[in-house]
Every structure is written in C-alpha cells, then in structure tokens.
C-alpha cells in the first residue's frame, strides 16, 4: 500500500479533497462524485491510495494506485 493517501471527506454540506502530509485542502466541491473524480486524478498522479469516506465519516472505499507491494491474491 502506498504511503501517501488522498482523502475525500465530508465538510458540512460539501466534500473536501486532501492529501496526507499537505497542509492545504486540494479542493472543496458540492458533490461527492466531483470530489472523488478530483481525488482519483491526484492519487493516480502521486501513486497514492484513495480513501473515500461516507457522510458519517466512516470509510466507504479504498483504492491503491501505483506499485502495490501487497496486491490482492486470486
């Protein structure tokens, strides 16, 4: 799993996109879908893990981009 993470998190009635280790929020959007699209692009560019939260703050999904040292077995 990559060390870097890009989070999509609720922020009131909006959604924010933020990378770990970066002080600034990358984006604030009105819809979760728009935030996820932006976060996915950032995660791909940074070979990072995308973490998407639900409105209640729990983790909805995770997706790794780049070299995953522990790929799924199957």
C-alpha positions, 0 to 999 in steps of 0.5 A: 500500500502506498504511503501517501493517501488522498482523502475525500471527506465530508465538510458540512454540506460539501466534500473536501479533497486532501492529501496526507502530509499537505497542509492545504485542502486540494479542493472543496466541491458540492458533490461527492462524485466531483470530489472523488473524480478530483481525488482519483486524478491526484492519487493516480498522479502521486501513486497514492491510495484513495480513501473515500469516506461516507457522510458519517465519516466512516470509510466507504472505499479504498483504492491503491494506485501505483506499485502495490507491494501487497496486491490482492491474491486470486 
